[in-house]
Amino acid sequence: MSESKKTGTFIVNIMRQDNATWQGELTWADKNQKKNFRSTLELIKMMDEALSDNEK
């Protein structure tokens, strides 16, 4: 079984740090899309979803 490699270029701008996590803006450079995130976990989920959507 072959494993496909998901790639993308993201720019992460950390605006602040509250409650032991990051808040800021994520830019997906490949599609010039920007979204705000409220936690590090949300940031990781957004990046994962962007790459998963890109495969479809």
C-alpha positions as CSV (number, residue, x, y, z in Angstrom):
1,M,0.0,0.0,0.0
2,S,1.5,3.4,-1.0
3,E,1.2,6.4,1.3
4,S,0.6,9.7,-0.4
5,K,2.4,12.7,1.0
6,K,0.3,15.8,1.9
7,T,2.2,19.1,1.4
8,G,1.2,22.7,1.7
9,T,2.8,26.1,2.5
10,F,1.4,27.8,5.6
11,I,2.4,31.1,7.2
12,V,1.6,31.2,10.9
13,N,1.4,34.6,12.6
14,I,1.2,34.4,16.4
15,M,-0.6,37.5,17.7
16,R,-0.6,36.6,21.4
17,Q,-0.3,33.9,23.9
18,D,-3.1,33.4,26.5
19,N,-4.0,30.4,28.7
20,A,-0.8,28.6,27.7
21,T,-1.7,28.5,24.0
22,W,-1.3,30.6,20.9
23,Q,-3.8,32.8,19.1
24,G,-3.2,34.3,15.7
25,E,-3.7,34.0,12.0
26,L,-3.0,31.1,9.6
27,T,-2.4,31.9,5.9
28,W,-2.5,29.1,3.4
29,A,0.0,30.5,0.9
30,D,-0.9,28.0,-1.9
31,K,-4.5,29.3,-2.0
32,N,-4.1,32.8,-0.4
33,Q,-6.6,32.0,2.3
34,K,-6.5,33.4,5.8
35,K,-8.2,32.2,9.0
36,N,-7.9,33.1,12.6
37,F,-7.2,30.5,15.3
38,R,-7.8,30.6,19.0
39,S,-5.6,27.7,20.2
40,T,-2.7,25.6,19.0
41,L,-4.9,22.6,18.7
42,E,-7.3,24.6,16.4
43,L,-4.3,25.7,14.3
44,I,-3.2,22.1,13.8
45,K,-6.8,21.0,13.0
46,M,-7.1,23.8,10.4
47,M,-3.9,22.8,8.7
48,D,-4.9,19.1,8.6
49,E,-8.3,20.0,7.2
50,A,-6.8,22.2,4.5
51,L,-4.5,19.4,3.3
52,S,-7.3,16.8,3.5
53,D,-9.7,19.1,1.5
54,N,-6.9,19.6,-1.0
55,E,-6.8,15.8,-1.8
56,K,-10.5,15.7,-2.7
